[in-house]
């Protein structure tokens, strides 16, 4: 049976981590807006190509994002959507082109989100990502050279959560009102959260 999953949640909730693992475990395509745009950056649409907007550093319009996502979904046998839809007009479009088997929302409190977002550290030499509380390297030499990225400061993290609340929280509310939303407590270790998603979405059925 092929699954068509939508995973929702605020920045720091663990969507990327869980989506990657779910895709590998259940042989699903992991479809993110960013990846879909990069993979189809020269695709011609009535809005132009994604490359034109990306090269100019401009926001890609909804219409173009919708077409790119539709192409990605059509090519996938089963998938997990991560990072789309971001607003209600994208929700309407998705409703027309997809028959979702589950809409899962990773519920994580704001204090925990900030702790996760601001604790990330990057090794400038390897690009490896660590976390001050959950995942630090044993090698003291690596520890000493770790850096916090500009977009992981508390100020930026707070701003990202504010943008999420304004744009994407209405998406969560929409699926809650239509009784499609499956809420999963995301405040646990990744293995536990993974098991909760599998169980709640009926992936083992």
PyMOL commands that place a pseudoatom at each C-alpha (Angstrom):
pseudoatom trace, name=CA, resn=UNK, resi=1, chain=A, elem=C, hetatm=0, pos=[0.000, 0.000, 0.000]
pseudoatom trace, name=CA, resn=UNK, resi=2, chain=A, elem=C, hetatm=0, pos=[1.371, 3.410, -0.906]
pseudoatom trace, name=CA, resn=UNK, resi=3, chain=A, elem=C, hetatm=0, pos=[1.056, 6.203, 1.647]
pseudoatom trace, name=CA, resn=UNK, resi=4, chain=A, elem=C, hetatm=0, pos=[0.529, 9.899, 0.941]
pseudoatom trace, name=CA, resn=UNK, resi=5, chain=A, elem=C, hetatm=0, pos=[1.541, 11.700, 4.108]
pseudoatom trace, name=CA, resn=UNK, resi=6, chain=A, elem=C, hetatm=0, pos=[1.607, 15.367, 5.028]
pseudoatom trace, name=CA, resn=UNK, resi=7, chain=A, elem=C, hetatm=0, pos=[3.816, 16.291, 7.988]
pseudoatom trace, name=CA, resn=UNK, resi=8, chain=A, elem=C, hetatm=0, pos=[3.164, 19.670, 9.617]
pseudoatom trace, name=CA, resn=UNK, resi=9, chain=A, elem=C, hetatm=0, pos=[4.856, 21.444, 12.494]
pseudoatom trace, name=CA, resn=UNK, resi=10, chain=A, elem=C, hetatm=0, pos=[6.725, 24.601, 13.477]
pseudoatom trace, name=CA, resn=UNK, resi=11, chain=A, elem=C, hetatm=0, pos=[10.447, 25.170, 12.854]
pseudoatom trace, name=CA, resn=UNK, resi=12, chain=A, elem=C, hetatm=0, pos=[12.405, 22.967, 15.257]
pseudoatom trace, name=CA, resn=UNK, resi=13, chain=A, elem=C, hetatm=0, pos=[9.644, 20.364, 15.631]
pseudoatom trace, name=CA, resn=UNK, resi=14, chain=A, elem=C, hetatm=0, pos=[11.738, 17.725, 13.843]
pseudoatom trace, name=CA, resn=UNK, resi=15, chain=A, elem=C, hetatm=0, pos=[9.888, 17.512, 10.519]
pseudoatom trace, name=CA, resn=UNK, resi=16, chain=A, elem=C, hetatm=0, pos=[13.058, 17.085, 8.473]
pseudoatom trace, name=CA, resn=UNK, resi=17, chain=A, elem=C, hetatm=0, pos=[14.495, 14.366, 10.714]
pseudoatom trace, name=CA, resn=UNK, resi=18, chain=A, elem=C, hetatm=0, pos=[11.253, 12.412, 10.879]
pseudoatom trace, name=CA, resn=UNK, resi=19, chain=A, elem=C, hetatm=0, pos=[10.404, 12.845, 7.182]
pseudoatom trace, name=CA, resn=UNK, resi=20, chain=A, elem=C, hetatm=0, pos=[13.796, 11.494, 6.133]
pseudoatom trace, name=CA, resn=UNK, resi=21, chain=A, elem=C, hetatm=0, pos=[13.454, 8.441, 8.384]
pseudoatom trace, name=CA, resn=UNK, resi=22, chain=A, elem=C, hetatm=0, pos=[9.840, 7.772, 7.347]
pseudoatom trace, name=CA, resn=UNK, resi=23, chain=A, elem=C, hetatm=0, pos=[10.809, 8.017, 3.678]
pseudoatom trace, name=CA, resn=UNK, resi=24, chain=A, elem=C, hetatm=0, pos=[13.657, 5.514, 4.128]
pseudoatom trace, name=CA, resn=UNK, resi=25, chain=A, elem=C, hetatm=0, pos=[11.656, 3.082, 6.260]
pseudoatom trace, name=CA, resn=UNK, resi=26, chain=A, elem=C, hetatm=0, pos=[8.501, 2.987, 4.131]
pseudoatom trace, name=CA, resn=UNK, resi=27, chain=A, elem=C, hetatm=0, pos=[10.061, 3.628, 0.707]
pseudoatom trace, name=CA, resn=UNK, resi=28, chain=A, elem=C, hetatm=0, pos=[8.394, 7.033, 0.244]
pseudoatom trace, name=CA, resn=UNK, resi=29, chain=A, elem=C, hetatm=0, pos=[9.534, 10.068, -1.705]
pseudoatom trace, name=CA, resn=UNK, resi=30, chain=A, elem=C, hetatm=0, pos=[10.490, 12.866, 0.701]
pseudoatom trace, name=CA, resn=UNK, resi=31, chain=A, elem=C, hetatm=0, pos=[9.100, 15.939, -1.048]
pseudoatom trace, name=CA, resn=UNK, resi=32, chain=A, elem=C, hetatm=0, pos=[10.081, 19.371, 0.237]
pseudoatom trace, name=CA, resn=UNK, resi=33, chain=A, elem=C, hetatm=0, pos=[9.293, 22.608, -1.557]
pseudoatom trace, name=CA, resn=UNK, resi=34, chain=A, elem=C, hetatm=0, pos=[12.975, 23.558, -1.655]
pseudoatom trace, name=CA, resn=UNK, resi=35, chain=A, elem=C, hetatm=0, pos=[14.101, 20.246, -3.160]
pseudoatom trace, name=CA, resn=UNK, resi=36, chain=A, elem=C, hetatm=0, pos=[11.228, 20.228, -5.671]
pseudoatom trace, name=CA, resn=UNK, resi=37, chain=A, elem=C, hetatm=0, pos=[12.113, 23.744, -6.812]
pseudoatom trace, name=CA, resn=UNK, resi=38, chain=A, elem=C, hetatm=0, pos=[15.810, 22.927, -7.129]
pseudoatom trace, name=CA, resn=UNK, resi=39, chain=A, elem=C, hetatm=0, pos=[15.158, 19.719, -9.050]
pseudoatom trace, name=CA, resn=UNK, resi=40, chain=A, elem=C, hetatm=0, pos=[12.798, 21.492, -11.483]
pseudoatom trace, name=CA, resn=UNK, resi=41, chain=A, elem=C, hetatm=0, pos=[14.409, 24.922, -11.545]
pseudoatom trace, name=CA, resn=UNK, resi=42, chain=A, elem=C, hetatm=0, pos=[14.221, 25.221, -15.338]
pseudoatom trace, name=CA, resn=UNK, resi=43, chain=A, elem=C, hetatm=0, pos=[10.647, 23.982, -15.651]
pseudoatom trace, name=CA, resn=UNK, resi=44, chain=A, elem=C, hetatm=0, pos=[8.614, 26.407, -17.754]
pseudoatom trace, name=CA, resn=UNK, resi=45, chain=A, elem=C, hetatm=0, pos=[5.347, 27.582, -16.196]
pseudoatom trace, name=CA, resn=UNK, resi=46, chain=A, elem=C, hetatm=0, pos=[3.063, 30.535, -16.851]
pseudoatom trace, name=CA, resn=UNK, resi=47, chain=A, elem=C, hetatm=0, pos=[4.909, 32.252, -13.981]
pseudoatom trace, name=CA, resn=UNK, resi=48, chain=A, elem=C, hetatm=0, pos=[8.353, 31.689, -15.519]
pseudoatom trace, name=CA, resn=UNK, resi=49, chain=A, elem=C, hetatm=0, pos=[10.934, 29.241, -14.133]
pseudoatom trace, name=CA, resn=UNK, resi=50, chain=A, elem=C, hetatm=0, pos=[11.910, 28.740, -10.474]
pseudoatom trace, name=CA, resn=UNK, resi=51, chain=A, elem=C, hetatm=0, pos=[15.492, 29.653, -11.419]
pseudoatom trace, name=CA, resn=UNK, resi=52, chain=A, elem=C, hetatm=0, pos=[14.466, 33.215, -12.305]
pseudoatom trace, name=CA, resn=UNK, resi=53, chain=A, elem=C, hetatm=0, pos=[13.102, 33.827, -8.809]
pseudoatom trace, name=CA, resn=UNK, resi=54, chain=A, elem=C, hetatm=0, pos=[15.823, 31.903, -6.975]
pseudoatom trace, name=CA, resn=UNK, resi=55, chain=A, elem=C, hetatm=0, pos=[18.648, 33.706, -8.792]
pseudoatom trace, name=CA, resn=UNK, resi=56, chain=A, elem=C, hetatm=0, pos=[17.017, 37.049, -7.976]
pseudoatom trace, name=CA, resn=UNK, resi=57, chain=A, elem=C, hetatm=0, pos=[16.549, 36.028, -4.330]
pseudoatom trace, name=CA, resn=UNK, resi=58, chain=A, elem=C, hetatm=0, pos=[12.806, 36.575, -4.639]
pseudoatom trace, name=CA, resn=UNK, resi=59, chain=A, elem=C, hetatm=0, pos=[9.938, 34.604, -3.140]
pseudoatom trace, name=CA, resn=UNK, resi=60, chain=A, elem=C, hetatm=0, pos=[8.626, 32.013, -5.597]
pseudoatom trace, name=CA, resn=UNK, resi=61, chain=A, elem=C, hetatm=0, pos=[4.906, 32.719, -6.218]
pseudoatom trace, name=CA, resn=UNK, resi=62, chain=A, elem=C, hetatm=0, pos=[2.278, 30.241, -4.996]
pseudoatom trace, name=CA, resn=UNK, resi=63, chain=A, elem=C, hetatm=0, pos=[1.173, 29.353, -8.515]
pseudoatom trace, name=CA, resn=UNK, resi=64, chain=A, elem=C, hetatm=0, pos=[4.644, 28.230, -9.513]
pseudoatom trace, name=CA, resn=UNK, resi=65, chain=A, elem=C, hetatm=0, pos=[5.220, 26.326, -6.254]
pseudoatom trace, name=CA, resn=UNK, resi=66, chain=A, elem=C, hetatm=0, pos=[1.876, 24.558, -6.758]
pseudoatom trace, name=CA, resn=UNK, resi=67, chain=A, elem=C, hetatm=0, pos=[2.804, 23.402, -10.269]
pseudoatom trace, name=CA, resn=UNK, resi=68, chain=A, elem=C, hetatm=0, pos=[6.220, 22.158, -9.143]
pseudoatom trace, name=CA, resn=UNK, resi=69, chain=A, elem=C, hetatm=0, pos=[4.727, 20.231, -6.211]
pseudoatom trace, name=CA, resn=UNK, resi=70, chain=A, elem=C, hetatm=0, pos=[2.034, 18.736, -8.454]
pseudoatom trace, name=CA, resn=UNK, resi=71, chain=A, elem=C, hetatm=0, pos=[4.752, 17.459, -10.810]
pseudoatom trace, name=CA, resn=UNK, resi=72, chain=A, elem=C, hetatm=0, pos=[6.695, 15.938, -7.886]
pseudoatom trace, name=CA, resn=UNK, resi=73, chain=A, elem=C, hetatm=0, pos=[3.572, 14.220, -6.496]
pseudoatom trace, name=CA, resn=UNK, resi=74, chain=A, elem=C, hetatm=0, pos=[2.605, 12.824, -9.892]
pseudoatom trace, name=CA, resn=UNK, resi=75, chain=A, elem=C, hetatm=0, pos=[6.016, 11.171, -10.230]
pseudoatom trace, name=CA, resn=UNK, resi=76, chain=A, elem=C, hetatm=0, pos=[5.928, 9.600, -6.752]
pseudoatom trace, name=CA, resn=UNK, resi=77, chain=A, elem=C, hetatm=0, pos=[4.393, 6.238, -5.916]
pseudoatom trace, name=CA, resn=UNK, resi=78, chain=A, elem=C, hetatm=0, pos=[4.107, 7.187, -2.255]
pseudoatom trace, name=CA, resn=UNK, resi=79, chain=A, elem=C, hetatm=0, pos=[5.347, 10.325, -0.548]
pseudoatom trace, name=CA, resn=UNK, resi=80, chain=A, elem=C, hetatm=0, pos=[5.763, 12.415, 2.553]
pseudoatom trace, name=CA, resn=UNK, resi=81, chain=A, elem=C, hetatm=0, pos=[5.202, 16.147, 2.065]
pseudoatom trace, name=CA, resn=UNK, resi=82, chain=A, elem=C, hetatm=0, pos=[7.311, 18.394, 4.277]
pseudoatom trace, name=CA, resn=UNK, resi=83, chain=A, elem=C, hetatm=0, pos=[7.062, 22.210, 4.134]
pseudoatom trace, name=CA, resn=UNK, resi=84, chain=A, elem=C, hetatm=0, pos=[4.021, 22.409, 1.864]
pseudoatom trace, name=CA, resn=UNK, resi=85, chain=A, elem=C, hetatm=0, pos=[1.305, 23.710, 2.012]
pseudoatom trace, name=CA, resn=UNK, resi=86, chain=A, elem=C, hetatm=0, pos=[2.430, 26.904, 3.755]
pseudoatom trace, name=CA, resn=UNK, resi=87, chain=A, elem=C, hetatm=0, pos=[-0.804, 28.874, 3.400]
pseudoatom trace, name=CA, resn=UNK, resi=88, chain=A, elem=C, hetatm=0, pos=[-4.516, 28.352, 2.782]
pseudoatom trace, name=CA, resn=UNK, resi=89, chain=A, elem=C, hetatm=0, pos=[-4.392, 28.927, -0.982]
pseudoatom trace, name=CA, resn=UNK, resi=90, chain=A, elem=C, hetatm=0, pos=[-1.811, 26.119, -1.233]
pseudoatom trace, name=CA, resn=UNK, resi=91, chain=A, elem=C, hetatm=0, pos=[-4.105, 23.944, 0.931]
pseudoatom trace, name=CA, resn=UNK, resi=92, chain=A, elem=C, hetatm=0, pos=[-6.942, 24.433, -1.572]
pseudoatom trace, name=CA, resn=UNK, resi=93, chain=A, elem=C, hetatm=0, pos=[-4.661, 23.468, -4.450]
pseudoatom trace, name=CA, resn=UNK, resi=94, chain=A, elem=C, hetatm=0, pos=[-3.366, 20.393, -2.619]
pseudoatom trace, name=CA, resn=UNK, resi=95, chain=A, elem=C, hetatm=0, pos=[-6.930, 19.278, -1.848]
pseudoatom trace, name=CA, resn=UNK, resi=96, chain=A, elem=C, hetatm=0, pos=[-7.605, 19.201, -5.603]
pseudoatom trace, name=CA, resn=UNK, resi=97, chain=A, elem=C, hetatm=0, pos=[-4.495, 17.264, -6.644]
pseudoatom trace, name=CA, resn=UNK, resi=98, chain=A, elem=C, hetatm=0, pos=[-3.859, 14.857, -3.766]
pseudoatom trace, name=CA, resn=UNK, resi=99, chain=A, elem=C, hetatm=0, pos=[-5.665, 12.213, -1.765]
pseudoatom trace, name=CA, resn=UNK, resi=100, chain=A, elem=C, hetatm=0, pos=[-3.778, 12.312, 1.527]
pseudoatom trace, name=CA, resn=UNK, resi=101, chain=A, elem=C, hetatm=0, pos=[-3.779, 9.184, 3.664]
pseudoatom trace, name=CA, resn=UNK, resi=102, chain=A, elem=C, hetatm=0, pos=[-2.740, 11.089, 6.816]
pseudoatom trace, name=CA, resn=UNK, resi=103, chain=A, elem=C, hetatm=0, pos=[-2.049, 14.652, 7.982]
pseudoatom trace, name=CA, resn=UNK, resi=104, chain=A, elem=C, hetatm=0, pos=[0.304, 14.547, 10.979]
pseudoatom trace, name=CA, resn=UNK, resi=105, chain=A, elem=C, hetatm=0, pos=[1.079, 17.570, 13.152]
pseudoatom trace, name=CA, resn=UNK, resi=106, chain=A, elem=C, hetatm=0, pos=[4.156, 17.475, 15.389]
pseudoatom trace, name=CA, resn=UNK, resi=107, chain=A, elem=C, hetatm=0, pos=[3.123, 19.373, 18.492]
pseudoatom trace, name=CA, resn=UNK, resi=108, chain=A, elem=C, hetatm=0, pos=[6.050, 20.965, 20.355]
pseudoatom trace, name=CA, resn=UNK, resi=109, chain=A, elem=C, hetatm=0, pos=[5.850, 23.847, 22.861]
pseudoatom trace, name=CA, resn=UNK, resi=110, chain=A, elem=C, hetatm=0, pos=[7.548, 27.169, 22.142]
pseudoatom trace, name=CA, resn=UNK, resi=111, chain=A, elem=C, hetatm=0, pos=[10.155, 26.909, 24.926]
pseudoatom trace, name=CA, resn=UNK, resi=112, chain=A, elem=C, hetatm=0, pos=[11.271, 23.527, 23.602]
pseudoatom trace, name=CA, resn=UNK, resi=113, chain=A, elem=C, hetatm=0, pos=[11.326, 24.838, 20.002]
pseudoatom trace, name=CA, resn=UNK, resi=114, chain=A, elem=C, hetatm=0, pos=[13.589, 27.726, 20.989]
pseudoatom trace, name=CA, resn=UNK, resi=115, chain=A, elem=C, hetatm=0, pos=[15.851, 25.354, 22.923]
pseudoatom trace, name=CA, resn=UNK, resi=116, chain=A, elem=C, hetatm=0, pos=[16.204, 23.143, 19.855]
pseudoatom trace, name=CA, resn=UNK, resi=117, chain=A, elem=C, hetatm=0, pos=[16.633, 25.972, 17.354]
pseudoatom trace, name=CA, resn=UNK, resi=118, chain=A, elem=C, hetatm=0, pos=[19.210, 27.946, 19.324]
pseudoatom trace, name=CA, resn=UNK, resi=119, chain=A, elem=C, hetatm=0, pos=[21.236, 24.883, 20.365]
pseudoatom trace, name=CA, resn=UNK, resi=120, chain=A, elem=C, hetatm=0, pos=[22.345, 23.931, 16.858]
pseudoatom trace, name=CA, resn=UNK, resi=121, chain=A, elem=C, hetatm=0, pos=[26.060, 24.190, 16.105]
pseudoatom trace, name=CA, resn=UNK, resi=122, chain=A, elem=C, hetatm=0, pos=[27.878, 23.613, 12.814]
pseudoatom trace, name=CA, resn=UNK, resi=123, chain=A, elem=C, hetatm=0, pos=[31.386, 22.330, 12.146]
pseudoatom trace, name=CA, resn=UNK, resi=124, chain=A, elem=C, hetatm=0, pos=[32.733, 24.854, 9.604]
pseudoatom trace, name=CA, resn=UNK, resi=125, chain=A, elem=C, hetatm=0, pos=[35.221, 22.302, 8.255]
pseudoatom trace, name=CA, resn=UNK, resi=126, chain=A, elem=C, hetatm=0, pos=[32.846, 19.402, 7.585]
pseudoatom trace, name=CA, resn=UNK, resi=127, chain=A, elem=C, hetatm=0, pos=[29.396, 21.006, 7.575]
pseudoatom trace, name=CA, resn=UNK, resi=128, chain=A, elem=C, hetatm=0, pos=[28.233, 18.461, 10.174]
pseudoatom trace, name=CA, resn=UNK, resi=129, chain=A, elem=C, hetatm=0, pos=[25.416, 19.695, 12.416]
pseudoatom trace, name=CA, resn=UNK, resi=130, chain=A, elem=C, hetatm=0, pos=[25.421, 19.103, 16.177]
pseudoatom trace, name=CA, resn=UNK, resi=131, chain=A, elem=C, hetatm=0, pos=[23.355, 20.249, 19.146]
pseudoatom trace, name=CA, resn=UNK, resi=132, chain=A, elem=C, hetatm=0, pos=[24.576, 21.548, 22.483]
pseudoatom trace, name=CA, resn=UNK, resi=133, chain=A, elem=C, hetatm=0, pos=[22.148, 19.351, 24.436]
pseudoatom trace, name=CA, resn=UNK, resi=134, chain=A, elem=C, hetatm=0, pos=[21.273, 16.370, 22.268]
pseudoatom trace, name=CA, resn=UNK, resi=135, chain=A, elem=C, hetatm=0, pos=[24.244, 15.608, 20.073]
pseudoatom trace, name=CA, resn=UNK, resi=136, chain=A, elem=C, hetatm=0, pos=[27.759, 16.873, 20.719]
pseudoatom trace, name=CA, resn=UNK, resi=137, chain=A, elem=C, hetatm=0, pos=[30.931, 15.315, 19.260]
pseudoatom trace, name=CA, resn=UNK, resi=138, chain=A, elem=C, hetatm=0, pos=[33.306, 13.403, 21.558]
pseudoatom trace, name=CA, resn=UNK, resi=139, chain=A, elem=C, hetatm=0, pos=[36.334, 15.043, 19.947]
pseudoatom trace, name=CA, resn=UNK, resi=140, chain=A, elem=C, hetatm=0, pos=[37.247, 18.160, 21.960]
pseudoatom trace, name=CA, resn=UNK, resi=141, chain=A, elem=C, hetatm=0, pos=[38.993, 19.645, 18.930]
pseudoatom trace, name=CA, resn=UNK, resi=142, chain=A, elem=C, hetatm=0, pos=[35.732, 19.572, 16.961]
pseudoatom trace, name=CA, resn=UNK, resi=143, chain=A, elem=C, hetatm=0, pos=[33.797, 20.999, 19.916]
pseudoatom trace, name=CA, resn=UNK, resi=144, chain=A, elem=C, hetatm=0, pos=[36.104, 24.008, 20.066]
pseudoatom trace, name=CA, resn=UNK, resi=145, chain=A, elem=C, hetatm=0, pos=[35.607, 24.951, 16.416]
pseudoatom trace, name=CA, resn=UNK, resi=146, chain=A, elem=C, hetatm=0, pos=[31.801, 24.593, 16.336]
pseudoatom trace, name=CA, resn=UNK, resi=147, chain=A, elem=C, hetatm=0, pos=[29.908, 27.722, 15.339]
pseudoatom trace, name=CA, resn=UNK, resi=148, chain=A, elem=C, hetatm=0, pos=[26.371, 28.978, 15.773]
pseudoatom trace, name=CA, resn=UNK, resi=149, chain=A, elem=C, hetatm=0, pos=[24.846, 30.043, 12.459]
pseudoatom trace, name=CA, resn=UNK, resi=150, chain=A, elem=C, hetatm=0, pos=[23.318, 33.495, 12.242]
pseudoatom trace, name=CA, resn=UNK, resi=151, chain=A, elem=C, hetatm=0, pos=[19.877, 32.003, 11.650]
pseudoatom trace, name=CA, resn=UNK, resi=152, chain=A, elem=C, hetatm=0, pos=[20.079, 29.937, 14.859]
pseudoatom trace, name=CA, resn=UNK, resi=153, chain=A, elem=C, hetatm=0, pos=[20.232, 32.890, 17.277]
pseudoatom trace, name=CA, resn=UNK, resi=154, chain=A, elem=C, hetatm=0, pos=[17.290, 33.399, 19.644]
pseudoatom trace, name=CA, resn=UNK, resi=155, chain=A, elem=C, hetatm=0, pos=[16.251, 36.594, 17.854]
pseudoatom trace, name=CA, resn=UNK, resi=156, chain=A, elem=C, hetatm=0, pos=[16.057, 34.896, 14.448]
pseudoatom trace, name=CA, resn=UNK, resi=157, chain=A, elem=C, hetatm=0, pos=[14.470, 31.747, 15.894]
pseudoatom trace, name=CA, resn=UNK, resi=158, chain=A, elem=C, hetatm=0, pos=[11.739, 33.857, 17.549]
pseudoatom trace, name=CA, resn=UNK, resi=159, chain=A, elem=C, hetatm=0, pos=[11.148, 35.627, 14.239]
pseudoatom trace, name=CA, resn=UNK, resi=160, chain=A, elem=C, hetatm=0, pos=[10.855, 32.300, 12.370]
pseudoatom trace, name=CA, resn=UNK, resi=161, chain=A, elem=C, hetatm=0, pos=[8.243, 31.099, 14.859]
pseudoatom trace, name=CA, resn=UNK, resi=162, chain=A, elem=C, hetatm=0, pos=[6.316, 34.359, 14.420]
pseudoatom trace, name=CA, resn=UNK, resi=163, chain=A, elem=C, hetatm=0, pos=[6.300, 33.921, 10.621]
pseudoatom trace, name=CA, resn=UNK, resi=164, chain=A, elem=C, hetatm=0, pos=[5.140, 30.335, 11.098]
pseudoatom trace, name=CA, resn=UNK, resi=165, chain=A, elem=C, hetatm=0, pos=[2.287, 31.457, 13.361]
pseudoatom trace, name=CA, resn=UNK, resi=166, chain=A, elem=C, hetatm=0, pos=[1.102, 34.051, 10.861]
pseudoatom trace, name=CA, resn=UNK, resi=167, chain=A, elem=C, hetatm=0, pos=[1.339, 31.947, 7.703]
pseudoatom trace, name=CA, resn=UNK, resi=168, chain=A, elem=C, hetatm=0, pos=[1.224, 28.260, 8.527]
pseudoatom trace, name=CA, resn=UNK, resi=169, chain=A, elem=C, hetatm=0, pos=[-0.797, 27.978, 11.739]
pseudoatom trace, name=CA, resn=UNK, resi=170, chain=A, elem=C, hetatm=0, pos=[-4.008, 28.621, 9.733]
pseudoatom trace, name=CA, resn=UNK, resi=171, chain=A, elem=C, hetatm=0, pos=[-3.086, 25.531, 7.670]
pseudoatom trace, name=CA, resn=UNK, resi=172, chain=A, elem=C, hetatm=0, pos=[-2.957, 23.439, 10.853]
pseudoatom trace, name=CA, resn=UNK, resi=173, chain=A, elem=C, hetatm=0, pos=[-6.302, 24.904, 11.963]
pseudoatom trace, name=CA, resn=UNK, resi=174, chain=A, elem=C, hetatm=0, pos=[-7.860, 24.052, 8.585]
pseudoatom trace, name=CA, resn=UNK, resi=175, chain=A, elem=C, hetatm=0, pos=[-6.953, 20.366, 8.912]
pseudoatom trace, name=CA, resn=UNK, resi=176, chain=A, elem=C, hetatm=0, pos=[-8.059, 20.389, 12.557]
pseudoatom trace, name=CA, resn=UNK, resi=177, chain=A, elem=C, hetatm=0, pos=[-11.479, 21.754, 11.572]
pseudoatom trace, name=CA, resn=UNK, resi=178, chain=A, elem=C, hetatm=0, pos=[-11.896, 19.137, 8.839]
pseudoatom trace, name=CA, resn=UNK, resi=179, chain=A, elem=C, hetatm=0, pos=[-11.009, 16.389, 11.365]
pseudoatom trace, name=CA, resn=UNK, resi=180, chain=A, elem=C, hetatm=0, pos=[-8.065, 15.278, 9.231]
pseudoatom trace, name=CA, resn=UNK, resi=181, chain=A, elem=C, hetatm=0, pos=[-5.378, 16.383, 11.687]
pseudoatom trace, name=CA, resn=UNK, resi=182, chain=A, elem=C, hetatm=0, pos=[-3.548, 13.728, 13.689]
pseudoatom trace, name=CA, resn=UNK, resi=183, chain=A, elem=C, hetatm=0, pos=[-1.660, 15.375, 16.553]
pseudoatom trace, name=CA, resn=UNK, resi=184, chain=A, elem=C, hetatm=0, pos=[1.535, 13.719, 17.723]
pseudoatom trace, name=CA, resn=UNK, resi=185, chain=A, elem=C, hetatm=0, pos=[3.460, 14.842, 20.813]
pseudoatom trace, name=CA, resn=UNK, resi=186, chain=A, elem=C, hetatm=0, pos=[6.875, 15.798, 19.404]
pseudoatom trace, name=CA, resn=UNK, resi=187, chain=A, elem=C, hetatm=0, pos=[8.512, 16.470, 22.777]
pseudoatom trace, name=CA, resn=UNK, resi=188, chain=A, elem=C, hetatm=0, pos=[10.480, 13.239, 23.101]
pseudoatom trace, name=CA, resn=UNK, resi=189, chain=A, elem=C, hetatm=0, pos=[13.582, 11.606, 21.659]
pseudoatom trace, name=CA, resn=UNK, resi=190, chain=A, elem=C, hetatm=0, pos=[13.501, 11.063, 17.848]
pseudoatom trace, name=CA, resn=UNK, resi=191, chain=A, elem=C, hetatm=0, pos=[12.942, 7.277, 18.154]
pseudoatom trace, name=CA, resn=UNK, resi=192, chain=A, elem=C, hetatm=0, pos=[9.897, 7.727, 20.371]
pseudoatom trace, name=CA, resn=UNK, resi=193, chain=A, elem=C, hetatm=0, pos=[8.430, 10.438, 18.119]
pseudoatom trace, name=CA, resn=UNK, resi=194, chain=A, elem=C, hetatm=0, pos=[9.015, 8.219, 15.071]
pseudoatom trace, name=CA, resn=UNK, resi=195, chain=A, elem=C, hetatm=0, pos=[7.121, 5.335, 16.702]
pseudoatom trace, name=CA, resn=UNK, resi=196, chain=A, elem=C, hetatm=0, pos=[4.282, 7.701, 17.636]
pseudoatom trace, name=CA, resn=UNK, resi=197, chain=A, elem=C, hetatm=0, pos=[3.958, 8.913, 14.018]
pseudoatom trace, name=CA, resn=UNK, resi=198, chain=A, elem=C, hetatm=0, pos=[4.000, 5.365, 12.629]
pseudoatom trace, name=CA, resn=UNK, resi=199, chain=A, elem=C, hetatm=0, pos=[1.318, 4.316, 15.104]
pseudoatom trace, name=CA, resn=UNK, resi=200, chain=A, elem=C, hetatm=0, pos=[-0.886, 7.425, 14.719]
pseudoatom trace, name=CA, resn=UNK, resi=201, chain=A, elem=C, hetatm=0, pos=[-0.754, 7.422, 10.895]
pseudoatom trace, name=CA, resn=UNK, resi=202, chain=A, elem=C, hetatm=0, pos=[-1.358, 3.673, 10.643]
pseudoatom trace, name=CA, resn=UNK, resi=203, chain=A, elem=C, hetatm=0, pos=[1.783, 3.089, 8.609]
pseudoatom trace, name=CA, resn=UNK, resi=204, chain=A, elem=C, hetatm=0, pos=[2.234, -0.447, 9.921]
pseudoatom trace, name=CA, resn=UNK, resi=205, chain=A, elem=C, hetatm=0, pos=[-1.312, -1.490, 9.032]
for i in range(1, 205): cmd.bond("trace and resi %d" % i, "trace and resi %d" % (i + 1))
show_as sticks, trace
zoom trace
